[in-house]
């Protein structure tokens, strides 16, 4: 009997870390390696650019903002100008919204405070490299999305899944990866109403605990929804597609629903 061919080994997900803080870079790299990732790290922007522009594989890049010489934003701009579209997450101590807004406009998929715990960083990486978990959509929506190359549409909302970008009435809405996942889940949820817990599971994974008490995650969800509403209203001051059901959760309301949705469209 002829020998059976050995199965091909699936390459590990490769993460590139770019940070001039040697201790932080080493610690994060070891933690990611323990979780099964392959890690390549660089102490500055230029060697990282040399590696990525040479065509080396990377499934995601964790990028510091402030570095000597070529800083994080310059790295991202060079990659995009060179048509290198590897997903980039800024991992930085800079917390002002202006930094996050600029990062997303330049083409980053997310912006995470460096002080966040490892499970948060892991969750974001897995959303990017493995894809967000499936959401229930109708057969018509799925077919339309497949035919349009991964574009999902619902009324004025357009979601481009390949680049994790949202558009409302043709205007780009600069959502983080987590915010994009929440909007996609709500907009195409077959049952209509979604609970606080369901939304939180999209971001953090099923049964992840947070906050104080068994319902502590609700405050986190309210903060997410408040930021999402704010970003959509910057694109369209008349945006009212997210209805709030106090004590339960939220619903994505089609424009065609008019004023009859029955939900509160006030505070999150």
MARTI-629466 format. One record per atom (N, C-alpha, C): residue number from 1; x, y, z; atom name. Coordinates in steps of 0.1 Angstrom, whole numbers, always signed. Layout:
BEGIN
REC  seq      u      v      w  atom
REC  NUM      X      Y      Z    CA
...
This chain:
BEGIN
REC  seq      u      v      w  atom
REC    1     +9    -12     +0     N
REC    1     +0     +0     +0    CA
REC    1     +9    +12     +0     C
REC    2     +6    +22     -9     N
REC    2    +14    +34    -10    CA
REC    2    +12    +43     +2     C
REC    3    +22    +49     +7     N
REC    3    +21    +58    +19    CA
REC    3    +12    +70    +16     C
REC    4     +4    +73    +26     N
REC    4     -5    +84    +25    CA
REC    4     +2    +97    +27     C
REC    5     -1   +108    +19     N
REC    5     +6   +121    +20    CA
REC    5     +3   +127    +34     C
REC    6    +13   +133    +40     N
REC    6    +11   +139    +53    CA
REC    6     +2   +152    +50     C
REC    7     -7   +155    +59     N
REC    7    -15   +167    +58    CA
REC    7     -6   +180    +59     C
REC    8     -9   +189    +51     N
REC    8     -1   +202    +52    CA
REC    8     -4   +209    +65     C
REC    9     +6   +214    +71     N
REC    9     +5   +221    +83    CA
REC    9     +0   +235    +81     C
REC   10    -11   +239    +88     N
REC   10    -16   +253    +86    CA
REC   10     -7   +262    +93     C
REC   11     -2   +273    +86     N
REC   11     +7   +282    +92    CA
REC   11     +0   +290   +103     C
REC   12     +8   +293   +114     N
REC   12     +2   +300   +125    CA
REC   12     +0   +315   +121     C
REC   13    -10   +321   +128     N
REC   13    -13   +335   +125    CA
REC   13     -1   +343   +129     C
REC   14     +4   +351   +120     N
REC   14    +16   +359   +123    CA
REC   14    +13   +373   +126     C
REC   15    +17   +378   +138     N
REC   15    +15   +391   +143    CA
REC   15    +28   +399   +143     C
REC   16    +28   +411   +137     N
REC   16    +40   +419   +137    CA
REC   16    +38   +430   +148     C
REC   17    +47   +431   +158     N
REC   17    +47   +441   +168    CA
REC   17    +57   +451   +165     C
REC   18    +53   +464   +165     N
REC   18    +63   +475   +163    CA
REC   18    +62   +485   +174     C
REC   19    +72   +485   +183     N
REC   19    +72   +493   +195    CA
REC   19    +86   +495   +199     C
REC   20    +90   +508   +203     N
REC   20   +103   +511   +207    CA
REC   20   +106   +507   +222     C
REC   21    +95   +503   +229     N
REC   21    +97   +499   +243    CA
REC   21   +100   +484   +244     C
REC   22   +113   +481   +246     N
REC   22   +118   +468   +245    CA
REC   22   +111   +458   +255     C
REC   23   +109   +463   +267     N
REC   23   +102   +454   +277    CA
REC   23    +88   +451   +273     C
REC   24    +80   +461   +269     N
REC   24    +66   +459   +265    CA
REC   24    +66   +450   +253     C
REC   25    +74   +452   +244     N
REC   25    +74   +444   +231    CA
REC   25    +77   +430   +234     C
REC   26    +87   +427   +243     N
REC   26    +90   +414   +246    CA
REC   26    +79   +407   +254     C
REC   27    +74   +414   +264     N
REC   27    +63   +408   +272    CA
REC   27    +51   +405   +264     C
REC   28    +46   +414   +255     N
REC   28    +35   +412   +247    CA
REC   28    +38   +400   +237     C
REC   29    +49   +400   +231     N
REC   29    +53   +389   +222    CA
REC   29    +52   +376   +228     C
REC   30    +58   +374   +241     N
REC   30    +58   +362   +248    CA
REC   30    +43   +357   +251     C
REC   31    +35   +367   +255     N
REC   31    +21   +363   +258    CA
REC   31    +13   +359   +245     C
REC   32    +16   +366   +234     N
REC   32     +9   +362   +222    CA
REC   32    +14   +348   +217     C
REC   33    +27   +345   +218     N
REC   33    +33   +333   +214    CA
REC   33    +26   +321   +223     C
REC   34    +24   +324   +235     N
REC   34    +18   +314   +244    CA
REC   34     +4   +311   +240     C
REC   35     -3   +320   +233     N
REC   35    -16   +318   +228    CA
REC   35    -17   +312   +214     C
REC   36     -5   +309   +209     N
REC   36     -5   +302   +196    CA
REC   36     -2   +311   +184     C
REC   37     +1   +323   +186     N
REC   37     +5   +332   +175    CA
REC   37    +20   +331   +172     C
REC   38    +23   +333   +159     N
REC   38    +37   +335   +155    CA
REC   38    +40   +350   +156     C
REC   39    +50   +354   +163     N
REC   39    +53   +368   +165    CA
REC   39    +66   +373   +159     C
REC   40    +66   +384   +151     N
REC   40    +78   +390   +146    CA
REC   40    +77   +404   +152     C
REC   41    +88   +409   +158     N
REC   41    +88   +422   +164    CA
REC   41    +99   +431   +159     C
REC   42    +97   +444   +160     N
REC   42   +106   +454   +155    CA
REC   42   +106   +466   +165     C
REC   43   +118   +472   +168     N
REC   43   +119   +483   +177    CA
REC   43   +116   +496   +171     C
REC   44   +113   +497   +158     N
REC   44   +111   +510   +152    CA
REC   44   +103   +508   +139     C
REC   45    +99   +520   +133     N
REC   45    +91   +519   +122    CA
REC   45    +98   +515   +109     C
REC   46   +110   +520   +107     N
REC   46   +117   +517    +94    CA
REC   46   +120   +502    +92     C
REC   47   +126   +495   +102     N
REC   47   +128   +481   +100    CA
REC   47   +115   +473    +98     C
REC   48   +104   +478   +104     N
REC   48    +91   +471   +102    CA
REC   48    +86   +474    +87     C
REC   49    +88   +486    +82     N
REC   49    +85   +489    +68    CA
REC   49    +93   +481    +59     C
REC   50   +106   +479    +62     N
REC   50   +115   +471    +53    CA
REC   50   +109   +457    +52     C
REC   51   +105   +452    +63     N
REC   51   +100   +438    +64    CA
REC   51    +87   +437    +56     C
REC   52    +78   +446    +59     N
REC   52    +64   +445    +53    CA
REC   52    +64   +448    +38     C
REC   53    +72   +458    +34     N
REC   53    +72   +462    +20    CA
REC   53    +80   +452    +11     C
REC   54    +88   +444    +18     N
REC   54    +95   +433    +10    CA
REC   54    +86   +421     +7     C
REC   55    +73   +422    +11     N
REC   55    +63   +412     +8    CA
REC   55    +62   +401    +18     C
REC   56    +68   +402    +30     N
REC   56    +67   +392    +40    CA
REC   56    +53   +392    +46     C
REC   57    +49   +380    +49     N
REC   57    +35   +378    +54    CA
REC   57    +33   +383    +68     C
REC   58    +21   +390    +70     N
REC   58    +17   +394    +83    CA
REC   58     +2   +394    +83     C
REC   59     -4   +388    +93     N
REC   59    -19   +387    +94    CA
REC   59    -24   +400   +101     C
REC   60    -16   +406   +109     N
REC   60    -20   +418   +116    CA
REC   60     -8   +425   +122     C
REC   61     -9   +438   +123     N
REC   61     +3   +446   +129    CA
REC   61     -2   +454   +141     C
REC   62     +5   +452   +152     N
REC   62     +2   +460   +164    CA
REC   62    +13   +471   +164     C
REC   63     +8   +483   +163     N
REC   63    +17   +495   +160    CA
REC   63    +16   +505   +171     C
REC   64    +28   +509   +176     N
REC   64    +29   +520   +186    CA
REC   64    +28   +533   +178     C
REC   65    +23   +544   +184     N
REC   65    +22   +557   +178    CA
REC   65    +34   +565   +178     C
REC   66    +40   +568   +190     N
REC   66    +52   +576   +191    CA
REC   66    +64   +567   +192     C
REC   67    +73   +569   +181     N
REC   67    +85   +562   +181    CA
REC   67    +96   +571   +174     C
REC   68   +108   +570   +178     N
REC   68   +119   +578   +172    CA
REC   68   +120   +575   +157     C
REC   69   +123   +585   +149     N
REC   69   +125   +583   +135    CA
REC   69   +111   +582   +128     C
REC   70   +108   +570   +122     N
REC   70    +96   +568   +115    CA
REC   70    +85   +564   +126     C
REC   71    +75   +572   +128     N
REC   71    +66   +569   +139    CA
REC   71    +54   +560   +133     C
REC   72    +45   +557   +142     N
REC   72    +34   +548   +138    CA
REC   72    +25   +553   +126     C
REC   73    +21   +566   +127     N
REC   73    +13   +571   +116    CA
REC   73    +20   +571   +102     C
REC   74    +33   +574   +103     N
REC   74    +41   +573    +90    CA
REC   74    +42   +559    +85     C
REC   75    +43   +549    +94     N
REC   75    +43   +535    +89    CA
REC   75    +30   +532    +82     C
REC   76    +19   +535    +89     N
REC   76     +6   +532    +83    CA
REC   76     +4   +539    +69     C
REC   77     +8   +552    +68     N
REC   77     +6   +559    +56    CA
REC   77    +15   +552    +45     C
REC   78    +27   +549    +48     N
REC   78    +36   +542    +38    CA
REC   78    +30   +529    +33     C
REC   79    +25   +521    +42     N
REC   79    +19   +508    +39    CA
REC   79     +7   +510    +29     C
REC   80     -2   +520    +32     N
REC   80    -14   +522    +24    CA
REC   80    -10   +528    +10     C
REC   81     +0   +537    +10     N
REC   81     +4   +542     -2    CA
REC   81    +10   +532    -11     C
REC   82    +16   +521     -5     N
REC   82    +22   +510    -12    CA
REC   82    +13   +499    -15     C
REC   83     +0   +501    -12     N
REC   83    -11   +491    -14    CA
REC   83     -9   +479     -6     C
REC   84     -3   +480     +6     N
REC   84     -2   +469    +15    CA
REC   84    -13   +471    +25     C
REC   85    -23   +462    +25     N
REC   85    -35   +464    +33    CA
REC   85    -36   +455    +45     C
REC   86    -25   +451    +50     N
REC   86    -25   +443    +63    CA
REC   86    -32   +450    +74     C
REC   87    -41   +444    +81     N
REC   87    -48   +451    +92    CA
REC   87    -39   +457   +102     C
REC   88    -40   +469   +106     N
REC   88    -32   +476   +116    CA
REC   88    -40   +480   +128     C
REC   89    -35   +477   +139     N
REC   89    -41   +481   +152    CA
REC   89    -31   +490   +159     C
REC   90    -35   +502   +162     N
REC   90    -26   +511   +170    CA
REC   90    -28   +507   +185     C
REC   91    -16   +505   +191     N
REC   91    -16   +501   +205    CA
REC   91     -7   +511   +212     C
REC   92    -14   +521   +219     N
REC   92     -7   +533   +224    CA
REC   92    -13   +538   +237     C
REC   93     -5   +546   +244     N
REC   93    -10   +552   +256    CA
REC   93    -18   +565   +253     C
REC   94    -18   +569   +241     N
REC   94    -25   +582   +237    CA
REC   94    -40   +579   +237     C
REC   95    -48   +586   +245     N
REC   95    -62   +582   +246    CA
REC   95    -71   +593   +240     C
REC   96    -66   +605   +236     N
REC   96    -75   +615   +231    CA
REC   96    -82   +610   +218     C
REC   97    -95   +614   +217     N
REC   97   -102   +609   +205    CA
REC   97    -96   +613   +192     C
REC   98    -89   +625   +192     N
REC   98    -84   +630   +179    CA
REC   98    -74   +620   +173     C
REC   99    -66   +613   +182     N
REC   99    -57   +603   +177    CA
REC   99    -64   +591   +171     C
REC  100    -75   +586   +178     N
REC  100    -82   +575   +173    CA
REC  100    -89   +578   +160     C
REC  101    -95   +590   +159     N
REC  101   -101   +595   +146    CA
REC  101    -92   +595   +135     C
REC  102    -80   +600   +137     N
REC  102    -70   +601   +126    CA
REC  102    -65   +587   +122     C
REC  103    -63   +578   +132     N
REC  103    -58   +565   +129    CA
REC  103    -68   +558   +120     C
REC  104    -81   +559   +123     N
REC  104    -91   +552   +115    CA
REC  104    -92   +558   +101     C
REC  105    -91   +571   +100     N
REC  105    -91   +578    +87    CA
REC  105    -80   +574    +79     C
REC  106    -68   +571    +85     N
REC  106    -56   +567    +77    CA
REC  106    -57   +552    +73     C
REC  107    -66   +545    +79     N
REC  107    -68   +531    +75    CA
REC  107    -65   +520    +85     C
REC  108    -63   +524    +98     N
REC  108    -62   +515   +109    CA
REC  108    -76   +508   +111     C
REC  109    -76   +496   +116     N
REC  109    -89   +489   +119    CA
REC  109    -93   +491   +133     C
REC  110    -83   +494   +142     N
REC  110    -87   +496   +156    CA
REC  110    -76   +504   +163     C
REC  111    -80   +509   +175     N
REC  111    -71   +518   +183    CA
REC  111    -73   +514   +198     C
REC  112    -63   +508   +204     N
REC  112    -65   +502   +218    CA
REC  112    -55   +509   +227     C
REC  113    -60   +512   +239     N
REC  113    -51   +518   +249    CA
REC  113    -42   +507   +254     C
REC  114    -29   +510   +255     N
REC  114    -18   +501   +258    CA
REC  114    -20   +494   +272     C
REC  115    -28   +501   +281     N
REC  115    -30   +496   +294    CA
REC  115    -40   +486   +295     C
REC  116    -48   +483   +284     N
REC  116    -58   +473   +285    CA
REC  116    -52   +459   +287     C
REC  117    -60   +451   +294     N
REC  117    -55   +437   +297    CA
REC  117    -54   +429   +284     C
REC  118    -45   +418   +286     N
REC  118    -42   +410   +275    CA
REC  118    -55   +404   +268     C
REC  119    -65   +399   +276     N
REC  119    -77   +393   +269    CA
REC  119    -84   +403   +259     C
REC  120    -83   +416   +262     N
REC  120    -89   +426   +253    CA
REC  120    -81   +426   +240     C
REC  121    -68   +426   +241     N
REC  121    -60   +427   +229    CA
REC  121    -62   +414   +221     C
REC  122    -62   +402   +228     N
REC  122    -64   +390   +221    CA
REC  122    -77   +389   +214     C
REC  123    -88   +394   +221     N
REC  123   -101   +394   +215    CA
REC  123   -101   +402   +202     C
REC  124    -95   +414   +202     N
REC  124    -94   +422   +190    CA
REC  124    -87   +415   +179     C
REC  125    -75   +409   +182     N
REC  125    -67   +402   +172    CA
REC  125    -75   +391   +166     C
REC  126    -82   +383   +174     N
REC  126    -89   +372   +168    CA
REC  126   -101   +376   +160     C
REC  127   -107   +388   +163     N
REC  127   -118   +393   +155    CA
REC  127   -112   +396   +141     C
REC  128   -100   +401   +141     N
REC  128    -94   +405   +128    CA
REC  128    -89   +393   +120     C
REC  129    -81   +384   +127     N
REC  129    -75   +374   +120    CA
REC  129    -83   +361   +117     C
REC  130    -93   +360   +125     N
REC  130   -102   +348   +123    CA
REC  130   -116   +352   +118     C
REC  131   -119   +365   +118     N
REC  131   -132   +370   +114    CA
REC  131   -141   +370   +125     C
REC  132   -150   +380   +125     N
REC  132   -160   +380   +136    CA
REC  132   -169   +368   +135     C
REC  133   -175   +364   +146     N
REC  133   -183   +352   +146    CA
REC  133   -195   +354   +137     C
REC  134   -201   +344   +131     N
REC  134   -212   +345   +122    CA
REC  134   -224   +352   +129     C
REC  135   -231   +360   +121     N
REC  135   -243   +366   +126    CA
REC  135   -255   +361   +117     C
REC  136   -267   +360   +122     N
REC  136   -278   +356   +114    CA
REC  136   -282   +366   +104     C
REC  137   -282   +363    +92     N
REC  137   -287   +372    +81    CA
REC  137   -296   +364    +72     C
REC  138   -305   +371    +65     N
REC  138   -314   +364    +57    CA
REC  138   -306   +359    +44     C
REC  139   -313   +349    +37     N
REC  139   -306   +344    +25    CA
REC  139   -304   +354    +15     C
REC  140   -314   +364    +14     N
REC  140   -312   +374     +4    CA
REC  140   -301   +384     +8     C
REC  141   -299   +387    +20     N
REC  141   -288   +395    +25    CA
REC  141   -275   +389    +22     C
REC  142   -274   +376    +26     N
REC  142   -262   +368    +24    CA
REC  142   -258   +368     +9     C
REC  143   -268   +365     +0     N
REC  143   -265   +364    -14    CA
REC  143   -260   +378    -19     C
REC  144   -267   +389    -15     N
REC  144   -263   +402    -19    CA
REC  144   -249   +405    -15     C
REC  145   -246   +402     -2     N
REC  145   -233   +404     +3    CA
REC  145   -222   +397     -5     C
REC  146   -225   +384     -8     N
REC  146   -215   +376    -15    CA
REC  146   -213   +382    -29     C
REC  147   -224   +386    -36     N
REC  147   -224   +391    -49    CA
REC  147   -216   +404    -50     C
REC  148   -217   +412    -39     N
REC  148   -210   +425    -39    CA
REC  148   -196   +424    -33     C
REC  149   -190   +412    -32     N
REC  149   -177   +411    -27    CA
REC  149   -176   +413    -12     C
REC  150   -186   +409     -4     N
REC  150   -185   +411    +10    CA
REC  150   -191   +424    +15     C
REC  151   -200   +430     +7     N
REC  151   -206   +442    +10    CA
REC  151   -221   +439    +15     C
REC  152   -224   +443    +27     N
REC  152   -238   +441    +32    CA
REC  152   -245   +455    +33     C
REC  153   -257   +455    +28     N
REC  153   -265   +467    +28    CA
REC  153   -278   +466    +35     C
REC  154   -282   +476    +43     N
REC  154   -295   +476    +49    CA
REC  154   -299   +491    +49     C
REC  155   -308   +494    +40     N
REC  155   -313   +508    +38    CA
REC  155   -301   +517    +35     C
REC  156   -299   +528    +42     N
REC  156   -288   +537    +40    CA
REC  156   -274   +532    +45     C
REC  157   -274   +520    +52     N
REC  157   -262   +515    +58    CA
REC  157   -255   +506    +48     C
REC  158   -242   +507    +46     N
REC  158   -234   +498    +38    CA
REC  158   -222   +494    +46     C
REC  159   -220   +481    +47     N
REC  159   -208   +476    +55    CA
REC  159   -199   +468    +45     C
REC  160   -187   +472    +44     N
REC  160   -177   +465    +36    CA
REC  160   -169   +457    +45     C
REC  161   -172   +444    +45     N
REC  161   -166   +435    +54    CA
REC  161   -151   +432    +52     C
REC  162   -147   +433    +39     N
REC  162   -133   +430    +37    CA
REC  162   -123   +440    +43     C
REC  163   -128   +453    +44     N
REC  163   -119   +463    +50    CA
REC  163   -125   +469    +63     C
REC  164   -136   +463    +68     N
REC  164   -142   +467    +81    CA
REC  164   -145   +482    +81     C
REC  165   -152   +486    +70     N
REC  165   -156   +500    +69    CA
REC  165   -171   +501    +68     C
REC  166   -177   +511    +75     N
REC  166   -191   +514    +74    CA
REC  166   -194   +527    +67     C
REC  167   -205   +527    +60     N
REC  167   -209   +540    +53    CA
REC  167   -224   +542    +55     C
REC  168   -227   +554    +58     N
REC  168   -241   +558    +60    CA
REC  168   -245   +569    +50     C
REC  169   -254   +566    +41     N
REC  169   -258   +575    +30    CA
REC  169   -246   +579    +22     C
REC  170   -237   +570    +20     N
REC  170   -225   +573    +12    CA
REC  170   -213   +579    +19     C
REC  171   -215   +583    +32     N
REC  171   -205   +589    +39    CA
REC  171   -198   +579    +49     C
REC  172   -185   +578    +49     N
REC  172   -178   +569    +57    CA
REC  172   -179   +572    +72     C
REC  173   -182   +562    +80     N
REC  173   -183   +564    +95    CA
REC  173   -171   +557   +101     C
REC  174   -163   +564   +108     N
REC  174   -150   +558   +112    CA
REC  174   -152   +551   +125     C
REC  175   -156   +538   +124     N
REC  175   -158   +529   +135    CA
REC  175   -146   +521   +138     C
REC  176   -144   +518   +151     N
REC  176   -134   +508   +155    CA
REC  176   -139   +494   +151     C
REC  177   -130   +485   +152     N
REC  177   -134   +471   +148    CA
REC  177   -145   +466   +157     C
REC  178   -144   +469   +170     N
REC  178   -155   +464   +179    CA
REC  178   -168   +471   +175     C
REC  179   -168   +484   +173     N
REC  179   -180   +491   +169    CA
REC  179   -186   +486   +156     C
REC  180   -177   +483   +146     N
REC  180   -182   +477   +134    CA
REC  180   -189   +464   +136     C
REC  181   -183   +456   +145     N
REC  181   -189   +443   +148    CA
REC  181   -203   +445   +154     C
REC  182   -204   +455   +163     N
REC  182   -217   +457   +170    CA
REC  182   -228   +462   +160     C
REC  183   -224   +471   +151     N
REC  183   -233   +476   +141    CA
REC  183   -238   +465   +132     C
REC  184   -228   +457   +127     N
REC  184   -231   +446   +118    CA
REC  184   -241   +436   +125     C
REC  185   -238   +433   +138     N
REC  185   -247   +423   +145    CA
REC  185   -261   +429   +146     C
REC  186   -262   +441   +151     N
REC  186   -276   +447   +153    CA
REC  186   -283   +449   +139     C
REC  187   -276   +453   +129     N
REC  187   -283   +457   +117    CA
REC  187   -288   +444   +110     C
REC  188   -282   +433   +111     N
REC  188   -286   +421   +104    CA
REC  188   -290   +410   +114     C
REC  189   -294   +414   +126     N
REC  189   -299   +404   +135    CA
REC  189   -313   +400   +131     C
REC  190   -315   +387   +129     N
REC  190   -328   +382   +123    CA
REC  190   -340   +385   +133     C
REC  191   -337   +384   +146     N
REC  191   -348   +385   +156    CA
REC  191   -351   +400   +159     C
REC  192   -344   +409   +154     N
REC  192   -347   +423   +156    CA
REC  192   -341   +429   +169     C
REC  193   -347   +425   +180     N
REC  193   -342   +431   +193    CA
REC  193   -329   +423   +198     C
REC  194   -319   +429   +203     N
REC  194   -308   +423   +208    CA
REC  194   -305   +427   +222     C
REC  195   -301   +418   +231     N
REC  195   -299   +421   +245    CA
REC  195   -285   +428   +247     C
REC  196   -284   +434   +259     N
REC  196   -271   +439   +263    CA
REC  196   -260   +428   +262     C
REC  197   -264   +416   +267     N
REC  197   -254   +405   +268    CA
REC  197   -250   +401   +254     C
REC  198   -259   +400   +245     N
REC  198   -256   +396   +231    CA
REC  198   -246   +406   +225     C
REC  199   -248   +418   +227     N
REC  199   -239   +429   +221    CA
REC  199   -226   +427   +227     C
REC  200   -225   +425   +241     N
REC  200   -213   +424   +247    CA
REC  200   -205   +412   +243     C
REC  201   -212   +401   +240     N
REC  201   -205   +389   +236    CA
REC  201   -199   +391   +222     C
REC  202   -204   +400   +213     N
REC  202   -198   +403   +201    CA
REC  202   -184   +408   +203     C
REC  203   -183   +417   +213     N
REC  203   -170   +424   +215    CA
REC  203   -160   +415   +223     C
REC  204   -165   +409   +234     N
REC  204   -156   +403   +243    CA
REC  204   -156   +388   +243     C
REC  205   -165   +382   +236     N
REC  205   -166   +367   +236    CA
REC  205   -177   +363   +246     C
REC  206   -182   +351   +244     N
REC  206   -193   +346   +252    CA
REC  206   -189   +345   +267     C
REC  207   -198   +350   +275     N
REC  207   -197   +348   +290    CA
REC  207   -185   +355   +296     C
REC  208   -179   +364   +289     N
REC  208   -168   +372   +295    CA
REC  208   -174   +381   +306     C
REC  209   -167   +382   +317     N
REC  209   -172   +390   +328    CA
REC  209   -166   +403   +329     C
REC  210   -173   +414   +332     N
REC  210   -168   +427   +333    CA
REC  210   -176   +436   +342     C
REC  211   -170   +446   +348     N
REC  211   -177   +456   +356    CA
REC  211   -180   +450   +370     C
REC  212   -190   +455   +376     N
REC  212   -193   +451   +390    CA
REC  212   -207   +444   +390     C
REC  213   -207   +432   +396     N
REC  213   -219   +424   +397    CA
REC  213   -222   +417   +384     C
REC  214   -233   +409   +384     N
REC  214   -236   +400   +373    CA
REC  214   -240   +408   +360     C
REC  215   -245   +421   +362     N
REC  215   -249   +429   +351    CA
REC  215   -240   +440   +348     C
REC  216   -227   +439   +353     N
REC  216   -218   +450   +351    CA
REC  216   -214   +454   +337     C
REC  217   -216   +444   +328     N
REC  217   -213   +447   +314    CA
REC  217   -222   +457   +307     C
REC  218   -234   +460   +313     N
REC  218   -243   +469   +307    CA
REC  218   -237   +483   +305     C
REC  219   -230   +487   +315     N
REC  219   -224   +501   +313    CA
REC  219   -214   +501   +302     C
REC  220   -207   +490   +299     N
REC  220   -198   +490   +288    CA
REC  220   -205   +491   +275     C
REC  221   -217   +483   +274     N
REC  221   -224   +483   +262    CA
REC  221   -230   +497   +259     C
REC  222   -235   +504   +270     N
REC  222   -241   +517   +268    CA
REC  222   -230   +527   +263     C
REC  223   -218   +525   +268     N
REC  223   -207   +534   +263    CA
REC  223   -204   +531   +248     C
REC  224   -204   +519   +244     N
REC  224   -202   +515   +230    CA
REC  224   -213   +522   +221     C
REC  225   -226   +520   +226     N
REC  225   -237   +525   +218    CA
REC  225   -237   +540   +217     C
REC  226   -233   +547   +228     N
REC  226   -232   +561   +228    CA
REC  226   -222   +566   +218     C
REC  227   -210   +560   +217     N
REC  227   -200   +564   +208    CA
REC  227   -204   +561   +193     C
REC  228   -211   +549   +191     N
REC  228   -215   +546   +178    CA
REC  228   -225   +556   +173     C
REC  229   -235   +560   +181     N
REC  229   -245   +570   +178    CA
REC  229   -238   +583   +174     C
REC  230   -229   +587   +182     N
REC  230   -222   +600   +180    CA
REC  230   -215   +600   +167     C
REC  231   -208   +589   +163     N
REC  231   -201   +588   +150    CA
REC  231   -211   +589   +138     C
REC  232   -222   +582   +139     N
REC  232   -232   +582   +128    CA
REC  232   -238   +596   +127     C
REC  233   -240   +603   +139     N
REC  233   -246   +616   +138    CA
REC  233   -237   +626   +133     C
REC  234   -224   +624   +134     N
REC  234   -214   +633   +127    CA
REC  234   -215   +632   +112     C
REC  235   -219   +620   +107     N
REC  235   -221   +618    +93    CA
REC  235   -235   +623    +89     C
REC  236   -245   +621    +98     N
REC  236   -259   +625    +95    CA
REC  236   -266   +629   +108     C
REC  237   -268   +642   +110     N
REC  237   -274   +647   +123    CA
REC  237   -288   +641   +125     C
REC  238   -294   +636   +115     N
REC  238   -308   +630   +116    CA
REC  238   -307   +615   +119     C
REC  239   -296   +610   +121     N
REC  239   -295   +595   +123    CA
REC  239   -302   +591   +136     C
REC  240   -312   +582   +134     N
REC  240   -320   +577   +145    CA
REC  240   -322   +562   +144     C
REC  241   -313   +554   +139     N
REC  241   -315   +540   +136    CA
REC  241   -314   +531   +147     C
REC  242   -308   +536   +159     N
REC  242   -306   +527   +170    CA
REC  242   -316   +530   +181     C
REC  243   -325   +521   +183     N
REC  243   -336   +523   +194    CA
REC  243   -331   +516   +207     C
REC  244   -334   +522   +218     N
REC  244   -330   +517   +231    CA
REC  244   -343   +511   +238     C
REC  245   -341   +499   +243     N
REC  245   -352   +493   +251    CA
REC  245   -346   +492   +265     C
REC  246   -349   +501   +274     N
REC  246   -343   +501   +288    CA
REC  246   -346   +488   +295     C
REC  247   -335   +483   +301     N
REC  247   -336   +470   +308    CA
REC  247   -334   +458   +299     C
REC  248   -334   +460   +286     N
REC  248   -333   +448   +277    CA
REC  248   -321   +449   +267     C
REC  249   -322   +460   +259     N
REC  249   -311   +461   +249    CA
REC  249   -314   +471   +239     C
REC  250   -312   +468   +226     N
REC  250   -313   +477   +215    CA
REC  250   -319   +470   +202     C
REC  251   -323   +479   +193     N
REC  251   -328   +474   +180    CA
REC  251   -323   +484   +169     C
REC  252   -318   +478   +158     N
REC  252   -315   +486   +146    CA
REC  252   -328   +488   +138     C
REC  253   -332   +501   +137     N
REC  253   -345   +504   +131    CA
REC  253   -343   +509   +117     C
REC  254   -350   +503   +107     N
REC  254   -349   +508    +94    CA
REC  254   -355   +522    +92     C
REC  255   -350   +530    +83     N
REC  255   -356   +543    +81    CA
REC  255   -371   +542    +77     C
REC  256   -374   +531    +70     N
REC  256   -388   +529    +66    CA
REC  256   -398   +527    +78     C
REC  257   -392   +524    +90     N
REC  257   -401   +522   +101    CA
REC  257   -407   +535   +106     C
REC  258   -402   +546   +101     N
REC  258   -408   +559   +105    CA
REC  258   -407   +561   +120     C
REC  259   -417   +567   +126     N
REC  259   -418   +570   +140    CA
REC  259   -425   +559   +148     C
REC  260   -427   +548   +142     N
REC  260   -436   +538   +149    CA
REC  260   -428   +526   +155     C
REC  261   -415   +528   +157     N
REC  261   -408   +517   +162    CA
REC  261   -410   +515   +177     C
REC  262   -415   +525   +184     N
REC  262   -419   +523   +198    CA
REC  262   -407   +523   +208     C
REC  263   -395   +524   +203     N
REC  263   -383   +524   +212    CA
REC  263   -379   +538   +215     C
REC  264   -371   +539   +226     N
REC  264   -366   +552   +229    CA
REC  264   -353   +555   +221     C
REC  265   -353   +567   +215     N
REC  265   -341   +571   +207    CA
REC  265   -333   +582   +214     C
REC  266   -334   +582   +227     N
REC  266   -327   +592   +234    CA
REC  266   -314   +587   +239     C
REC  267   -311   +587   +252     N
REC  267   -298   +583   +257    CA
REC  267   -296   +568   +256     C
REC  268   -284   +564   +255     N
REC  268   -281   +550   +254    CA
REC  268   -284   +543   +267     C
